[in-house]
């Protein structure tokens, strides 16, 4: 008689596949959230000049866009250096950062989906948790943009004068003192 194959995992194979499919669906939703936060950050980041050294309303969104984009930006810098190109993205920084973030997100999403079937549910859940941390950080940064906008436009800017000269006392020449 032929010996029966043992299931070493302890669960039926169909149940393992169902768990992997459910984990991949949750990962898909987390990545969708990441893509939406990146798009919102690009929209907010386009509202002013690319200047992270001063207190700008859109600086929080640009900081969120900049951190994940570093890997892609380094690769673009290498190609620019080795190829002798002179790529200039002045005026389109938020869009470039958003494209880099979306590209990185798609690559990570595809890698996790392909390797997740082999690695198992815990691998997918760990990746989803990391993506959710990034999404929460992005939502926090956009919330900081909203709070700063409310602070400046809500009538309480006189309590925090270092955030800008929008409501500063104007002299006779029209320039802030």
Secondary structure as the mmCIF struct_conf table of DSSP 4:
data_model
#
loop_
_struct_conf.conf_type_id
_struct_conf.id
_struct_conf.beg_label_comp_id
_struct_conf.beg_label_asym_id
_struct_conf.beg_label_seq_id
_struct_conf.end_label_comp_id
_struct_conf.end_label_asym_id
_struct_conf.end_label_seq_id
HELX_LH_PP_P HELX_LH_PP_P1 UNK A 2 UNK A 6
BEND BEND1 UNK A 8 UNK A 11
HELX_RH_AL_P HELX_RH_AL_P1 UNK A 13 UNK A 45
TURN_TY1_P TURN_TY1_P1 UNK A 46 UNK A 47
BEND BEND2 UNK A 48 UNK A 48
TURN_TY1_P TURN_TY1_P2 UNK A 52 UNK A 53
BEND BEND3 UNK A 54 UNK A 54
TURN_TY1_P TURN_TY1_P3 UNK A 57 UNK A 58
HELX_RH_AL_P HELX_RH_AL_P2 UNK A 59 UNK A 83
TURN_TY1_P TURN_TY1_P4 UNK A 84 UNK A 84
TURN_TY1_P TURN_TY1_P5 UNK A 90 UNK A 91
HELX_RH_AL_P HELX_RH_AL_P3 UNK A 93 UNK A 119
HELX_RH_AL_P HELX_RH_AL_P4 UNK A 121 UNK A 153
TURN_TY1_P TURN_TY1_P6 UNK A 154 UNK A 155
HELX_RH_3T_P HELX_RH_3T_P1 UNK A 157 UNK A 159
HELX_RH_3T_P HELX_RH_3T_P2 UNK A 161 UNK A 163
BEND BEND4 UNK A 165 UNK A 165
TURN_TY1_P TURN_TY1_P7 UNK A 166 UNK A 167
HELX_LH_PP_P HELX_LH_PP_P2 UNK A 168 UNK A 169
STRN STRN1 UNK A 170 UNK A 170
TURN_TY1_P TURN_TY1_P8 UNK A 172 UNK A 173
BEND BEND5 UNK A 174 UNK A 175
STRN STRN2 UNK A 176 UNK A 176
#
